[in-house]
Amino acid sequence: MTSAEYVNCAGLPPGSLLEVETRNRRYLIECLGGDAIRISGHPDYCPIPVTGRVMMSGLIERGGHLHLLLENQRPMTTSRVTRVRVQAAKPPETIQ
């Protein structure tokens, strides 16, 4: 995984993985395409992976808050992000 100052989920290929640390928690996020994600890491909101969307144009940045909509109905805002790590999915190989 590579550290980053900010990440735009919409710009990452599906299957990319993010590790987002905030002041209080560590979240594991799988990008599903666009702003759609699967996230885990909060004992009450997402103790197991749940689907959701990253709000604010899909942007996750160090020093900001992560704004989410979980399962298309439950808004969630995290404490300040202290670290973002990215492992971009490799694009599928083309057959020639």
Secondary structure as the mmCIF struct_conf table of DSSP 4:
data_model
#
loop_
_struct_conf.conf_type_id
_struct_conf.id
_struct_conf.beg_label_comp_id
_struct_conf.beg_label_asym_id
_struct_conf.beg_label_seq_id
_struct_conf.end_label_comp_id
_struct_conf.end_label_asym_id
_struct_conf.end_label_seq_id
STRN STRN1 THR A 2 ALA A 4
BEND BEND1 GLU A 5 GLU A 5
STRN STRN2 TYR A 6 ASN A 8
HELX_RH_3T_P HELX_RH_3T_P1 CYS A 9 GLY A 11
BEND BEND2 LEU A 12 LEU A 12
HELX_LH_PP_P HELX_LH_PP_P1 PRO A 13 PRO A 13
TURN_TY1_P TURN_TY1_P1 PRO A 14 GLY A 15
STRN STRN3 LEU A 17 THR A 22
BEND BEND3 ARG A 23 ASN A 24
STRN STRN4 ARG A 26 GLY A 33
TURN_TY1_P TURN_TY1_P2 GLY A 34 ASP A 35
STRN STRN5 ALA A 36 SER A 40
STRN STRN6 HIS A 42 HIS A 42
TURN_TY1_P TURN_TY1_P3 PRO A 43 TYR A 45
STRN STRN7 CYS A 46 CYS A 46
BEND BEND4 PRO A 47 ILE A 48
STRN STRN8 VAL A 50 VAL A 54
BEND BEND5 MET A 56 MET A 56
TURN_TY1_P TURN_TY1_P4 SER A 57 GLY A 58
STRN STRN9 LEU A 59 GLU A 61
TURN_TY1_P TURN_TY1_P5 ARG A 62 GLY A 63
BEND BEND6 GLY A 64 GLY A 64
STRN STRN10 HIS A 65 LEU A 70
TURN_TY1_P TURN_TY1_P6 GLU A 71 GLN A 73
STRN STRN11 ARG A 74 GLN A 87
HELX_LH_PP_P HELX_LH_PP_P2 ALA A 88 ILE A 95
#
